[in-house]
Amino acid sequence: MHRLVPLAIPLTLLLWPLQAHADSMTVESIFSLQAARQLAIGQIPAGAVMTKVSCVDINVRGDDRYRCTVYYNPAPKGTEP
């Protein structure tokens, strides 16, 4: 096991650039969950690929607020419009 540790570090550094890079955008709305979702999706950069949307209803002093986070993978370098 201890013999593999010195090999693990260079191998990790070698594979590091191959890992996926994900970003996210979070938006709040006072109108509706659908409005928050559409606002968040509209903030994704051109060419990016949406991977997940997560929304929550938040009650602040008796008022509803809606927060949505959109996760996406950015467009590959050189392919942005």
Backbone as CSV, one residue per row, in Angstrom:
resi,resn,N_x,N_y,N_z,CA_x,CA_y,CA_z,C_x,C_y,C_z
1,MET,0.816,-1.193,0.000,0.000,0.000,0.000,0.860,1.257,0.000
2,HIS,1.875,1.289,0.864,2.733,2.470,0.959,3.557,2.676,-0.307
3,ARG,3.763,1.616,-1.067,4.519,1.743,-2.314,3.709,2.477,-3.382
4,LEU,2.395,2.436,-3.275,1.538,3.077,-4.270,1.384,4.579,-4.053
5,VAL,1.633,5.054,-2.844,1.457,6.473,-2.541,2.333,7.359,-3.427
6,PRO,3.636,7.073,-3.595,4.441,7.932,-4.472,3.948,7.939,-5.920
7,LEU,3.305,6.892,-6.367,2.769,6.848,-7.720,1.446,7.594,-7.826
8,ALA,0.707,7.673,-6.749,-0.618,8.288,-6.779,-0.552,9.790,-7.036
9,ILE,0.429,10.453,-6.463,0.512,11.913,-6.614,0.786,12.307,-8.068
10,PRO,1.823,11.764,-8.730,2.024,12.144,-10.138,0.854,11.739,-11.037
11,LEU,0.246,10.606,-10.742,-0.884,10.156,-11.543,-2.076,11.102,-11.377
12,THR,-2.305,11.564,-10.166,-3.382,12.529,-9.919,-3.121,13.827,-10.674
13,LEU,-1.894,14.316,-10.632,-1.552,15.552,-11.337,-1.675,15.380,-12.848
14,LEU,-1.365,14.200,-13.335,-1.473,13.931,-14.762,-2.928,13.932,-15.215
15,LEU,-3.826,13.379,-14.404,-5.242,13.274,-14.767,-6.049,14.503,-14.389
16,TRP,-5.485,15.415,-13.625,-6.219,16.592,-13.147,-6.917,17.361,-14.262
17,PRO,-6.269,17.678,-15.386,-6.957,18.449,-16.427,-8.115,17.710,-17.089
18,LEU,-8.214,16.411,-16.918,-9.268,15.635,-17.549,-10.567,15.649,-16.761
19,GLN,-10.539,16.176,-15.548,-11.747,16.208,-14.734,-12.727,17.240,-15.282
20,ALA,-14.009,16.948,-15.122,-15.048,17.871,-15.584,-15.062,19.113,-14.698
21,HIS,-15.371,20.225,-15.294,-15.466,21.484,-14.565,-16.915,21.954,-14.609
22,ALA,-17.520,22.102,-13.456,-18.929,22.519,-13.410,-19.038,23.860,-12.694
23,ASP,-19.937,24.665,-13.177,-20.225,25.954,-12.574,-21.695,25.981,-12.191
24,SER,-22.088,27.041,-11.479,-23.492,27.175,-11.103,-23.891,28.642,-11.083
25,MET,-25.194,28.849,-11.162,-25.769,30.188,-11.117,-26.988,30.104,-10.203
26,THR,-27.061,30.974,-9.199,-28.189,30.989,-8.269,-28.944,32.306,-8.401
27,VAL,-30.275,32.204,-8.455,-31.133,33.376,-8.629,-32.309,33.274,-7.662
28,GLU,-32.748,34.415,-7.145,-33.942,34.464,-6.292,-35.025,35.285,-6.972
29,SER,-36.273,34.930,-6.664,-37.424,35.676,-7.172,-38.467,35.755,-6.071
30,ILE,-39.234,36.848,-6.072,-40.343,36.973,-5.128,-41.658,36.591,-5.797
31,PHE,-41.622,36.312,-7.091,-42.852,36.055,-7.845,-43.294,34.603,-7.815
32,SER,-42.432,33.690,-8.264,-42.812,32.273,-8.292,-41.575,31.411,-8.487
33,LEU,-41.752,30.131,-8.213,-40.676,29.169,-8.422,-40.320,29.095,-9.909
34,GLN,-41.335,29.130,-10.760,-41.101,29.082,-12.203,-40.315,30.301,-12.675
35,ALA,-40.615,31.471,-12.111,-39.887,32.683,-12.487,-38.420,32.579,-12.085
36,ALA,-38.163,32.083,-10.879,-36.784,31.915,-10.417,-36.041,30.922,-11.306
37,ARG,-36.731,29.844,-11.666,-36.111,28.823,-12.529,-35.745,29.412,-13.888
38,GLN,-36.650,30.145,-14.496,-36.394,30.732,-15.813,-35.292,31.793,-15.743
39,LEU,-35.271,32.584,-14.675,-34.214,33.581,-14.515,-32.841,32.911,-14.404
40,ALA,-32.771,31.834,-13.628,-31.501,31.126,-13.451,-31.034,30.504,-14.769
41,ILE,-31.954,29.859,-15.480,-31.597,29.239,-16.759,-31.142,30.304,-17.752
42,GLY,-31.754,31.472,-17.700,-31.390,32.556,-18.602,-30.008,33.137,-18.336
43,GLN,-29.437,32.860,-17.177,-28.114,33.377,-16.834,-26.970,32.463,-17.266
44,ILE,-27.284,31.282,-17.766,-26.242,30.352,-18.196,-25.515,30.936,-19.405
45,PRO,-24.198,30.899,-19.412,-23.454,31.426,-20.564,-23.778,30.668,-21.851
46,ALA,-23.688,31.370,-22.964,-23.951,30.759,-24.273,-22.997,29.584,-24.501
47,GLY,-23.545,28.485,-24.994,-22.751,27.301,-25.295,-22.596,26.337,-24.136
48,ALA,-22.960,26.768,-22.914,-22.842,25.887,-21.752,-23.957,24.844,-21.776
49,VAL,-23.702,23.713,-21.121,-24.671,22.619,-21.075,-25.207,22.490,-19.649
50,MET,-26.523,22.682,-19.490,-27.163,22.579,-18.184,-27.176,21.124,-17.740
51,THR,-26.782,20.878,-16.484,-26.740,19.513,-15.975,-27.759,19.246,-14.872
52,LYS,-28.170,20.300,-14.148,-29.097,20.086,-13.020,-29.719,21.419,-12.617
53,VAL,-30.956,21.364,-12.136,-31.625,22.541,-11.579,-32.160,22.151,-10.206
54,SER,-31.884,22.986,-9.214,-32.349,22.744,-7.858,-33.052,24.008,-7.362
55,CYS,-34.308,23.876,-6.910,-35.079,25.034,-6.455,-35.637,24.794,-5.050
56,VAL,-35.715,25.873,-4.260,-36.292,25.797,-2.921,-37.210,26.990,-2.692
57,ASP,-38.191,26.782,-1.846,-39.119,27.829,-1.420,-38.650,28.274,-0.039
58,ILE,-38.361,29.564,0.120,-37.852,30.088,1.379,-38.876,31.072,1.933
59,ASN,-39.224,30.912,3.202,-40.157,31.832,3.843,-39.361,32.775,4.730
60,VAL,-39.431,34.081,4.413,-38.711,35.099,5.172,-39.737,36.046,5.779
61,ARG,-39.916,35.942,7.083,-40.864,36.792,7.820,-42.254,36.793,7.184
62,GLY,-42.708,35.631,6.807,-44.047,35.499,6.256,-44.147,35.713,4.749
63,ASP,-43.064,36.097,4.111,-43.060,36.284,2.655,-42.298,35.153,1.989
64,ASP,-42.877,34.618,0.922,-42.202,33.558,0.171,-41.188,34.145,-0.789
65,ARG,-40.049,33.475,-0.851,-39.014,33.757,-1.847,-38.649,32.425,-2.462
66,TYR,-38.228,32.469,-3.694,-37.909,31.249,-4.424,-36.479,31.350,-4.922
67,ARG,-35.681,30.336,-4.625,-34.275,30.333,-5.014,-33.999,29.094,-5.867
68,CYS,-33.435,29.321,-7.037,-33.067,28.223,-7.934,-31.588,28.313,-8.290
69,THR,-30.951,27.177,-8.284,-29.557,27.077,-8.704,-29.498,26.168,-9.914
70,VAL,-28.863,26.661,-10.954,-28.672,25.886,-12.178,-27.200,25.509,-12.248
71,TYR,-26.931,24.227,-12.419,-25.570,23.732,-12.563,-25.325,23.468,-14.046
72,TYR,-24.124,23.816,-14.494,-23.830,23.643,-15.916,-22.347,23.401,-16.133
73,ASN,-22.043,22.812,-17.274,-20.672,22.649,-17.723,-20.411,23.743,-18.754
74,PRO,-19.349,24.525,-18.564,-19.073,25.599,-19.510,-18.762,25.058,-20.903
75,ALA,-18.944,25.895,-21.884,-18.610,25.521,-23.261,-17.102,25.296,-23.350
76,PRO,-16.690,24.315,-24.143,-15.256,24.089,-24.327,-14.572,25.335,-24.885
77,LYS,-13.330,25.536,-24.539,-12.567,26.695,-25.010,-12.581,26.744,-26.534
78,GLY,-12.827,27.930,-27.043,-12.810,28.130,-28.489,-14.129,27.855,-29.175
79,THR,-15.169,27.441,-28.417,-16.461,27.152,-29.037,-17.525,28.163,-28.638
80,GLU,-17.156,29.161,-27.812,-18.133,30.163,-27.411,-18.536,30.985,-28.638
81,PRO,-19.822,31.332,-28.739,-20.258,32.135,-29.889,-19.748,33.571,-29.815
